[in-house]
Amino acid sequence: MEFCPKDGTLMMPSKGGKTSVCPKCGSRAKAEKSDVVMKETIAHEKIKVKRRPKEIEETEATVAAECPKCGNDKAFWWVTQTGSGLAGMEDIPDTEFFRCAKCRYTWRKGGV
């Protein structure tokens, strides 16, 4: 480990690993061969959202609602409570969800 000679902050390795940089003041020093360069790799996983089979959606309630995306006048409709159910909270209103029967765009109305 190497500390900044100006302010005593722990020096961090630069991207190339040949110098050390103080994150506080920007001071640089040549990295010694015995210094260990640490790297952290963060992997992000793509989460696949399962869509409901079309047969199930066709049995859901439909209403006359204009799709804001394509203008179609028929949508699937369901209601969900979207707020937190913490104790002591007031009653949380339901949120109405709509999914266009044509373009499948989803939007909501009301609620939190």
Secondary structure per residue as TSV (DSSP state, phi and psi in degrees):
chain	resnum	aa	ss	phi	psi
A	1	M	-	360.0	147.9
A	2	E	-	-131.0	138.6
A	3	F	B	-114.3	147.3
A	4	C	-	-62.5	130.0
A	5	P	T	-70.4	-19.4
A	6	K	T	-85.0	-46.1
A	7	D	T	-128.1	0.7
A	8	G	-	79.0	7.5
A	9	T	-	-74.6	146.0
A	10	L	B	-62.3	125.6
A	11	M	-	-77.8	143.3
A	12	M	E	-111.2	145.0
A	13	P	E	-67.3	145.0
A	14	S	-	-76.2	175.0
A	15	K	S	-59.6	-40.4
A	16	G	S	-77.7	-19.8
A	17	G	S	82.9	1.6
A	18	K	S	-88.8	-19.4
A	19	T	E	-130.5	161.0
A	20	S	E	-109.8	143.5
A	21	V	E	-126.2	137.2
A	22	C	-	-82.1	120.8
A	23	P	T	-69.4	-16.3
A	24	K	T	-88.3	-50.5
A	25	C	T	-111.1	-11.0
A	26	G	-	86.0	3.7
A	27	S	-	-61.0	142.5
A	28	R	E	-119.0	149.7
A	29	A	E	-145.4	149.7
A	30	K	E	-69.3	130.2
A	31	A	-	-72.5	138.2
A	32	E	-	-80.5	154.5
A	33	K	T	-63.5	-27.0
A	34	S	T	-81.2	-10.8
A	35	D	-	-65.6	143.2
A	36	V	-	-98.3	130.7
A	37	V	-	-99.0	122.8
A	38	M	-	-103.8	140.9
A	39	K	-	-129.9	145.4
A	40	E	-	-125.4	129.7
A	41	T	-	-112.9	129.0
A	42	I	-	-110.5	121.6
A	43	A	-	-99.8	133.8
A	44	H	-	-109.3	127.9
A	45	E	-	-95.6	140.3
A	46	K	-	-84.0	128.2
A	47	I	-	-94.8	125.0
A	48	K	-	-88.5	126.3
A	49	V	-	-92.3	121.5
A	50	K	-	-74.6	130.4
A	51	R	-	-93.8	146.7
A	52	R	-	-70.8	142.7
A	53	P	-	-58.3	147.5
A	54	K	H	-59.2	-33.7
A	55	E	H	-62.0	-37.4
A	56	I	H	-70.0	-44.2
A	57	E	H	-61.9	-34.1
A	58	E	T	-67.5	-18.2
A	59	T	T	-92.7	-6.1
A	60	E	S	-75.7	161.5
A	61	A	-	-64.9	139.2
A	62	T	E	-117.4	148.2
A	63	V	E	-135.5	164.0
A	64	A	E	-83.8	103.7
A	65	A	-	-145.1	133.3
A	66	E	-	-81.5	126.3
A	67	C	-	-70.9	126.7
A	68	P	T	-69.6	-15.2
A	69	K	T	-91.8	-49.8
A	70	C	T	-114.9	-10.0
A	71	G	-	85.2	1.7
A	72	N	-	-59.5	150.3
A	73	D	S	-104.8	12.8
A	74	K	E	-129.4	133.2
A	75	A	E	-142.8	151.3
A	76	F	E	-77.6	150.5
A	77	W	E	-138.2	136.9
A	78	W	E	-151.6	161.5
A	79	V	E	-122.4	136.1
A	80	T	E	-140.7	146.5
A	81	Q	-	-87.7	114.2
A	82	T	-	-98.8	-13.3
A	83	G	S	-79.8	170.8
A	84	S	-	-78.2	147.4
A	85	G	-	-99.8	43.6
A	86	L	-	-69.4	145.1
A	87	A	T	-62.6	141.7
A	88	G	T	87.1	-3.3
A	89	M	-	-82.3	153.5
A	90	E	-	-67.3	168.3
A	91	D	-	-60.3	133.4
A	92	I	-	-99.2	126.6
A	93	P	-	-68.3	154.0
A	94	D	-	-74.8	155.0
A	95	T	E	-113.3	129.1
A	96	E	E	-90.4	130.7
A	97	F	E	-111.1	144.2
A	98	F	E	-129.8	141.3
A	99	R	E	-129.3	121.9
A	100	C	E	-59.0	131.9
A	101	A	T	-72.5	-15.0
A	102	K	T	-99.2	-61.1
A	103	C	T	-97.6	-7.6
A	104	R	-	70.6	14.6
A	105	Y	-	-65.6	138.1
A	106	T	E	-113.5	135.4
A	107	W	E	-141.9	167.8
A	108	R	E	-131.3	163.5
A	109	K	E	-140.6	132.5
A	110	G	S	77.2	-173.9
A	111	G	-	77.4	-165.9
A	112	V	-	-91.0	360.0
